[in-house]
Amino acid sequence: MTSTVPALGTRTAEGSALQAVLLDMDGTLVDTEGFWWDVETEVFASLGHTLDDSWRHVVVGGPMTRSAGFLIEATGANITLAELSVLLNDGFEERIGRDLPLMPGAARLLAELSTHEIPTALVSASHRRIIDRVLKSLGPHHFALTVAGDEVPRTKPHPDPYLAAAAGLGVDPARCAVVEDTATGVAAAEAAGCHVVAVPSVAPITPAARRTVVASLEEVDLTFLRGLMTQMR
């Protein structure tokens, strides 16, 4: 876990129950979930295997160890998990070097959170090398803290990344709003006790207690997040 700027502590707006906003990266802030599948498809094609499109829903949003391990087992490819992880990260880094589109509403939301000095963390299952590359486009100044999937004992769907982010910011997980795009990320945030805004990218996500589902980040702003926390207390 690495701080990119000094943590902002527990500073909150007067009258708001919201202490911090914790944001997923792939598929939530940057339109890259499809990139991962494209790279996985290309790598396995080079190994002589064709990926079944139905597997995309299995691997989306998960840690590299889970998604890569599943694909090795499903295809029977003669490659180790460590070797495949290097190929996938290399391929993904090359892909985002050519194009890295932000999700609609992402730039506006990040700017609003920064303007109002809301403690914000980037919490991703991607490895540190990938996060640091993406941060160049997102703007590291928007985040008080970033947590990578290879920096916690257990990554999503376990609660560890979100608990680490809340601890690093000095806030109560129950007073954090998390924005996620996959069921894996939602499970991690809910297990940590956070309020969740789900913006589904690849597979549908249903509403539930402490979980609100929206179609786009364009529906999410600071007023929305504060109101959500107030309603769910």
N, C-alpha and C positions, 0 to 999 in steps of 0.2 A: 504494500500500500504506500503510495507516494503522494505527498502534498505538492501541488503545483503552485499555490500561493498560500500565504498564511491563513489558517483557519479563522472563520469569522465567529466562532463560539456559538452562543445560543441567542444571538441578537434576533429579535422578532419585531414585527410591526405591532403597534399598540392595539390591543383588543383581539389579536389573532392567536389561534391555537396552533398555527403552523410554525414549526421550528426550522424545518429544512426540507429541501426538495432533492430527491435522489433519482437520477435519470439513467436508464439503460442507454446503450449506444447503438448497436447494429439493429436496424429496423425501426428504431424509436427516434433517434436524432439524425442518423444518416441512412440513406436508402441502400443498404448493403446486404440484406439477407439474401437477395438473389445472387449477389456476387459470390458469397460463400458456396452456394449450390453450383454455380457455374465453375468455380475453381475445383470443387470436389469432382464434378463430372469430367473435367479436363484431365485431372490427375489420374483418375481411375481409368479413363480411356487410354492414357499412355501406358497403363499397366495391363491393358488388354481386357478391361471389364466395362460393362455398360451399367449405369445406375438406374434403378427403377424409380420413376418420378414419384411414386407413392412414398418412398423413403424420405423425401424432403421434409414431410411433416414430423418424422421421427427425429431428425437431426437438428431441426431449426431451434435456435435459442439455447442449445445445450453447450456444455463445455467441450473443448477439443477432444479430451479423453473419451467422452461418451460418444460423440458423433463419429469421430474417426474409428473408434473401436467397433462401433456398430457396423460401419461400412466395410471394414476389414472382414468381420465375421460374415456379413451378408454376401459379400462377393467371393470370399475365399482368396483374396489377393495375397501374394507372397511378399509382404512388407510388414515391418514392425510398426508399432504405434509411434515410436520416436521418429522413425524415418518419415512416416506419413505426415506427422505434425509439422516437420520442417518443410516438406513440399507444399502443404496447404498454406502455411503462413507466408512462405515465399511467394506463392501464386497470388494470394490475397493482397499482399503488400504491393506487388507489381500492378494488380488490377486497380487498386484505389489510387495508385500513382498516376493513372491515366484519367480517372474520373471519380469524383466523390460527391454525389448529389446529396444535399440535405433534405430531410423530410419536410413537407409543407408545414409551416408554422414553427419549425425548430429555431431558426435564427431569431425570430421575434420573441419567442418564449425565453430563450437564453438572455437576450438583451433586457427583457423586462425584469427577470430575476436579479440580474446584475445591478440594474438601476435602483432597485428597491433593497439591495444588499441582503437578499435572502440566501443563507448558506446553502450551497448547491454542490452535490457530488456526482461524479460520473462513475457508475458501477456496472462493469461489463464482465462477461465470461471470456472475452477475448484476451489474448496475452498482452503483456506490457508493451512489447515492440509494436503491436498493432495499434493500441490505444495512443501511444505517443505520436504515431504517424497521423492518426485521425484528428488528434488535438490541434494539429497545425491548421486544420480547416475549421474546426469548431471554435477555436480560440481558447487557449488554456486559462486565460484570465477570467473566464466564466465559472470556473470550478475551484472551490476551496480545497477539494480533495478528489483523487481518482483512485479507484480500486480495480485491479486487473484479476482475471481468472486464475493466473498462475502465481498470485501473491497471497492466496488464502488457502487454508488446509482443505476446505471443501467449497467448491463454487456452486453456482445455481444448478439444481433447484434447492440446494440447502440454504439456510438463512445467513450463513457466515458472511458473505460479501456485504449485505445490507446492515448486519449488526456491526461489522467493522467500520462501515461508512458512518453510521450514527455515532459510534464511539469516537471516531476520529474528529467528528464535528462537535462532540460534546453535547449531543441532543438525545432526546427520548425517541426510540423507534416508533412508539405509538403516536408521536406528534410529527411524524415525517410523512410526506406524500411521495409515493414512488410512481414513476411513469414507465411502463413496460409494454412490449409488443407481443410476447409469447407466453404460453402457459407455463413454461419452465421458469421464466423470470417472475411471473405473477406468483407462482408457488413459493419462490424464494422470499419475495417481499412479504407475503402474507405470513409465512412461517416466522419472519422476524418481527411480526406484529405491526407492520406499517399499513397505512391506507394506500390503496392502489388505484391508479387510473390506467386502464388497459386500452391500448390503441393497436388492435390486432393487425399484423402485417401479412402473415402467410396463412395461419389457421384461425378459425373463429374462437372467441373467448366469450363466455357467458357472464352476465352480471351476477354478483353475489354480495353477501354481507361484507362491508368494508371494501368493496370493489365496484368501481364505476367504469363502464365501457363506453368509449367514444369512437367516432369514425376517423378522426384526424386530430393532430396536435393543434390545428387551427381552432378547435373548440376549447382548448386549454389555455387559460391565462391565470394570473395571480389571484384575481377575484374568484375565479372558479375553484382554485385549489384551497383558498381560505374558506370559502363557503362549504366545500366538501368536508373539510376537517370539522367545522362547526356543526354540521348536520350529523356527523358520525360520532361525535363525542359521546 
